[in-house]
């Protein structure tokens, strides 16, 4: 059990010290695909489940471009804006579908430029990392070295289960909120179109009256 606890403490320490790159930290020169992969793997290593797992691949990036999740590269190069979009997608892809990620980011970009949105997302992510790390550390400190390893394993297993169920509940809540926002926007658009059509019909009637008087 001590080895498990030690590894988790090391991971918690990494989480506590980790900070997402902000807008000004992103490369200020355009990058080719292989450079993008290297940069993202280095910056987001904390997300990797194991050494063999590929956090991001050229195929993934091409798929994001194809589905208009991120802008198309310029002359096969990726700008700071591309990097911001990619990091945002990688943060959210385990929680939301690509369609929902696209809807969410597109909606937020209506109110603020990408640099402000990116820094806001990262601030929220950093806070979430810090809160989670604190909860895990508190649980690890409560493990009793005087009881059987099996009992401590059970406590950690229940903690993992709790985090999993909370993540699922948060995912459901996030999707519901996003769905309601999109439904409201669609309703507002429909109402605006009806108003516009009503005005057009009113103008047409006035024109007909003017023609009849003439």
Order of alpha helices (4+ residues) and beta strands (2+ residues): alpha-alpha-alpha-alpha-alpha-alpha-alpha
